[in-house]
Amino acid sequence: MSNSVLPLHYRSILGVALPMMVSGFIQSIVLITDSAFISRYSVEGFDAVGNAGLAYITFYMMLLGMSDGAQILMARRIGESRNDQLGRILNATWFVLGVFALLFFLVLTFVIPDLIQWYSKNKNVAMLQGQYLSYRSFALFFSMISLGFQSFYLAQGKSWVVLLAAVLTASTNVLFDYLLIFGVGGFPAMGVRGAAAASSLADGLGMVFLVGYTLLSRKNKTFGLFTTIRGIIIELKELLRVGFPLLLQGFSALFTWTLFFTWIEQMGQYQLTVSQNIRSIYFLAFVPIWGFAGTTKTYISQYIGAKRQVDLPKIQRRIQLLTFLFMLFSFHGAILYPETLIALINPHEQYFDESSAILRLVAGSIMLFALVSVYFQTIHGSGNTMVSMSIEVISVLVYTASVYLFIKILNFDIYHVWTVEYIYFGTMGMLSFLYLKFFQWNNKKI
C-alpha cells in the first residue's frame, strides 16, 4: 500500500469533504443573505443581481475549470510520490489564470453590459446589471490567486485551509453587504453597486488570507512555491491539456444557465423573480455535491497515480452513499418547508406559492445529480477531461434545445419549464455511466 495517497475509510473521505461542504454551506448562506438584502432594497435590483451574477459566475467557472485541472495534476503527482513538482504546477497555474482573468475582465467590463442592453426586455434591469458587473468584474484578479492556492491544498486533501478562507470571505461579505447596499455607518447607499463591491472586497480578503497562510507555513517551503516562472513549459503544456477542456466545460454549463434565465426574463418579470428565488435556494443543494466533487477528483487521481485502480469502484460507492445522505440533510427543506426558505430569500408573498411548487419539483432532479455527479467527477479525476467536456457539451445541447422548445415553441408555464433540470442531469448521468462501464479510462497518464 502506498503511503502517499489518502486512506480509503469513511472518516478520511469525510475529513476531506466536510470542510469543503462547510465552505459551500457558508457560501450558500451568503448567497441567501445577499438575495435577502437586495430583495428588500428593490425587486428590480434582486432580478438584476441574479442575472448579472450568473454572467460573472460563468467566467469565474472557467477559471475554476482550469484550477480543477491543476488539482488533478497535483493529486496525480502526490500519488506518484513526486511532491517536488507541485510548486512548478502552481506557478504554471497562476500564469495561465492571470492571462484568462485579464481577458475575462475586459469582456465583462466592456462587452457584456452592451449585450445585456441589446437582448433584455426590461431595460432598467439591464442597466442595473451593467452597474453590478462594473464592480464585480475586479474580483477575477483576486480569484486567480485564490483558485491556484485552492487547487494546491485540495490536491493534498487539506480542504480545511480552503474552509478558513471561505469563512473569512463569507463573513466579511455579509458585513459589507449590509454596510454598502443600504448605506449604514456613514457609507453611501450603493444598492446594486454595493452588493458587487461587497463581494469583490470579501474575495480580496480571502485571497490575502491564503497568501499569508502559505507564506507563514514552513511545510510549504518543500514544494518550491513562489519561484521563477522560467522553465515551466512542460507544466504549462500539461495544465492546458488537462485544464482547458474543463475551462470550456465550465463555460458551457454556466453560459447555458445564463441563457436559460435570459429567456425566462423575456417571459416576464414575475417569471424571472420566481426563478431567481429558486436559483438562490438551489445552491444549498450543491453544498454536498461540490464538497464530494473535489474529494472525488483528488481520490481518483491519487489512486490512479499510485496504481491502485482496484480500489476505484469502492471510492465511487462510498462517495455516492455519503453524497446522497448529506444531500437529504442539506436540501430536505425544499420538500418539507419550501415556503419558509422562499420567505427568507424574498419577502413578497405573491411569489411564494409558485416558487415553493417549483422547489419541490426540482428536488428530485438534485437527488439524481447527487448520484451521477460521482461518475462525472471520476472522469475528471482520471484525467480524461476531453471526454468529460464532450459529455458536458452533449448534455448542454440537449438541455438548451429542451429549454428553447419549452419556452419559445410550446409556451410552457414557468413551473413546467423547470422540468428541464431532469433532462440535463439525466443526460449527463447516462453518458458518464456508459463511458465508465464500456471504455478503458483508469490508466490515463497525465
N, C-alpha and C positions, 0 to 999 in steps of 0.2 A: 504493500500500500504506500502510495506517495504521500509524504508529509506536506507537500506544497499545496495541496488542494484543501478546500473546506470540508469538514466532516459532513456526513450524509444523514445524520439523525434529525428528527423534527426540531429539536431545540436549536441546532445550528442554523437550519433553514430560517427559523423564526428570528434568530439573532441577527441575520442579515436583513430579513424582510420587515420586521416590526419597526425599526427606526425609519425606514422608507415609508411605511404606511402612516406612522405618526406624522411624518413630514407632509405626506399627501393630505392627511386629515386636517392638519393646520392650514395648508394652502386652501383646502376646500372651505373651511370656516372663514378664511379671509375673503374668499370669493363671495360667500354668502353675505358677509359683513359689508363688502364693497357694494353689492347689489342692494342690500337693505338701506345703506346710506344714500346712494344715488337715486333710488326709487322714491325716497322721501324728499329729495331735492326737486326732482322733476321726472315725470313719466317719459318724456322725450329723451331726457338725459339717460335714463335707465336703458332705453332701447339703443341709444347711440353708443354707450359704453359697451353694451353686449356685442353689437356688431363690429365695432372698431376693435374691441378686444380680441375677437376671432381673427381679424386681419393681422393683428400683431402676433397672436399665438401661432398663426400659420408660418410666419418667418422664424419665430422662436423654435418651432418644432423642427425646422430644417437644421438649425444649429444643434438641436438636441440629437437629431439623427446622426450627425457627424460625430458628436461626442459619444453616442452609443457605439459607433464603430471603434472609437478609441478604447472604450471599456472592454469590448470583445477582444481586441488585440492585446491589451494589458493583461486581461484574465488568462488568455492563452499563454502568454509569456510566463505568468506565475505558475501555471500548470506544467510548463516545460522547465521550471526552476531557472529561469533567465530574468530574474528581477532587475538586473542591472540595465535592462532595455527600457524600463518604464519611463525614465526621465526623458529619453530621446523621443519616445512616442508622444509624451505630454508636450514637449516643445513643438513637435510637428503639428499637434492638435491645435495649439494656440495660434500658430502661424496660419493654418487653414481657416480656423474660426474667425480670426481677425479679418482676413480678406472677405469672407462672406458677410460678416457683420457690417462692414463698411458698405458693401453693395446693397444689402437689405435695408440699411438705414436710409440710403439715398432713395431707394424705391418707395419706402414707407412715407418719407417726408415730402417728396416732390412728385410722385406719380399716383399713388393710391388715393389721396384725397380728391384729385380731379376725377378719377374713375368712379369714386363713390358718388360724387355730384352728378355724374353723367347717367348712371344707371338707377339711382334711387328715386322712388316715388315721392317720399317725404323729404323735401329739400332742407328743412330745418334740422331734421335728424342727421342728414348727410353733412351739413355744416358742423354740427357738434362732433361727428365722428372725426372730421379733419382736425378739429381742435384737440381732441383726445390724442390722436396719433402724433401731433406736433410735439408733445411732451413725452409720450410713451416710447417712441422710437429710440430715444437715447439709451434706454435700458439694454439694448442689444450689446452695447460695448461692455457693460457690466456682466452680462450673461456669458459672453465669450470666454471671460476669465473663469467665472464660476463653473461653467459646464466642463471646462478642462479639468478642474480640480474634482468635480463630481465623478467624472469617468475614472480618475486616478484612485479615488477612495472606494468607489463601488466595486472596481475590479479586484480590490483586496478584501472585500467584504466588510469594510469599515464604514457602514452606512450611518453610524451614529454621528460622524463628523458632518455629513450632509444634513442630518436631522438638526444639529445645533445651528447650522447656518439658516435652515428653514424657519426655525423658531424665532431667530432674530429678525429675519426678513418679514415674517408674518406679523409679529407683534408690532414692529415699527410701522408696517403698512397700515394697520388698523388705526394707530395713533395719528399718523399723517393724514389718513382719510378724514378723520374727524376734524382735524385742525384746518385742512385746506379746502375741503368741499364746502363746509359751512362758514368758514372764517372765524374760528374760535381762538381765543388767546392772543388777539392782536394780528393774526394772519388774515389776509384778504380772502373773501368768499370766492373761490375759483370754480366751483361747480365741477363740470366735466374735466376741465383742465386740472383741477385739484386732485381728482381721482387718478389721473395719469401721472401727475407729478409725485403723488404719494407712493405709487407702486414703483416708479423709477428710483426714487430716493431709497426705498426699502431694499430694492435689488442691489443698489450700490453698497449699502451697509453689509448685506450678506456676502458680497464679494470681498470687502475689506476683512471680514472675519476669516474667510477661507485663506486669504493671503497671509494674514497674521499668524494663524494657527500653523500653517505649513512652514513658515519661516522659523517659528519657535520650536518645532518638533525636531528632535535630534534624529529620530528614526528615519525621517525623510531624506537625510543627507546621503544615505547609501544609494539612493535612486538616481543621483545626478541631475537633480532639478535645477532650473534657472541657469542652465548653461547656454553656450552659444548655439544659434540655430544652424551653424555651418555643419556639414557632414550628416544631415538627417534626410538626405534624398531618398534613401531606401524606406525610411519610416513614412515619409510623405506619400510615396507610391502605395505602400501597404494601406495607409489610412484612407486614401482616396478610393482604392479598390474596394475596401470593406465598407467605408462610411458613406461614400457618395450615393449608392443605391438607397441607403437609409435616409439620407437627406431628401432625395426625391420622393421617397415614401412618405416622409413627414409632411412634405408639401402637398402631395396628392390627397392625403387623408383630411387635413385641415382646410385646404382650399375647397374641397367638396362640401364640407360642413358650412364654410363661409357662403358658398353658392346656395346651399340649402336655405340659409337664413335670408339671403338676398331675395330669393323667390318668395319666401314667406312674407317679407316686408312688402312685396308687391301685391300680396293678397289683402293686406290691410294692417293698420296699426294694432287692432285688437289681437289678431292672429300672431303678430310679431311679439307683443308683450307677453301673451300666454306662452309662446315658445321660449322667450328669454327666461321666464320663470323656470321652465323645465331645464334649460341649459345650466342655470345656476345650481340647481339641485343635483343635476346629472353628475357633477364632479365628485360628489360624495361616493357614488358608485365606483368610481375609478380609483379610490383610495387603495383597496386591496389589490386591484388589478395592476396598477402601476408599481406597487411595492413588490409584488411577486414577479412582475415582468423583469425588473432589474436583477432580481435574485436568480431567475431562470437563466438569463444571459450569462451571468457570472458562473453559475454552477456548470452549465452545459459546456462553456468554453474551457473552463479549468479542467474538467474531467476528460474532454477530448484531448487537451494538451498533455494530460498525464496518461493517455492511452487507456482509460478506464471506461470505454464505451459500454461495457456490460451493465454499468450502473445507470445509464441514461434513462431507461424506462422507469426505474424506481424513482429517479429525480422527478420525472413528469408526474407520476401518480401522486407522490406526496405533495407536490406543489399545487396540483389541481384540487386535492382534498382541502388543503389549507386555504386556498383562494376562495373556494365555494363557501366554506364555513365563515370566513371573515366577511364575505360579501353579504351573507344573511344578516350578520351583525351590523354592518355599516349602512345597509340600504333597506332594512326592514321597514323603516318609516314610510317609504314610498308606497307600501302596500297597506300598512296598518293605520297610519295617520298622515296622509299626504297633505290634507288641508292645513295642518299645523306647520309643516315645512314651507308650504307656499306662503302662508301668512308671514313667516319670518323674512322671506325674500321681498314680498310686495304686499303692502297693507291694503291695497284697493280690492274690495270684496267682489267686484264684478268679474274678476279673473279667477276666483277660487275654484268654482265647480269644474270648468273646462281644464284648468291646469292640473287639478287633482286627478281627473279621469285619465288624462294623458300620462301622468306619472305612474299610475297603476298599470297602464298599458305597456309602457316601455320597461317596467321592472323585469319582466320575463326575458326580454332581449339581453339585458345586462347579466342576468344569471347565465344565459347561454354563453355570453362573451367570457365570463369568469372561467369556463371550462376550456373553450377553444383558444383563448389567448396563450395558454401554456404551450400548445402546439406551435403557434405562430412565433412565440419568443424562442422556442427551441431551434427553429430555423435560423433566427438571428444569431443565437449563441454559437451555432455550428459554423458560422462564417459564410453560409450560403445566402448572402444578402441580395444577390441578384434575383434569386428565387423568391425571397420574401417580398422584394419590390414588385415582382411580376404578380404575385398573389394579391398584393395591395392594389395594384393598378386595375386588375380584373374586378376585384370587389368594388372599387370606387366607380368603375364604369357601369357596372350593374346597378349600383346604388343611385348614381346620377340619372341614369335612364329611367329608373323607377320613380325618382322624385319628379322628374320632368313629366312623366306620364300621369302621376297622381295630381300634380298641381296645375299643369298647363293644358292637359288634354281632358282628363276625367273630372277635373274641378272638385276633387275630394274636399271635404271639410277638414279643419286643422287636426281633429282627432285621428282620422284615418290616414292622413299624410304621415303621421309619426310611426305607422307600421313599417315604414322603410327600414327602421333600425333592425328588425328581424331579418330582412333581406341582406343587409350589409354583413352583420355578424355571422349569419348562416353561410353565406358565400365564402367568407374568409375561413371559417372553421372547416368547411368541407374540403376546400382546396389544400389547406395546411395538413389535415389528417391524411388525405390521399397521397400527398408528396412524401410525408414521413413513412407511410406504410409501403409504398411501391418503389421508392428511389433510394439509391445509396447516398446518404447525406452525412454520416457521422465520422468520416475520415478526412474532411475538408482541411487542407493545410493553409494557414494564413501567416 
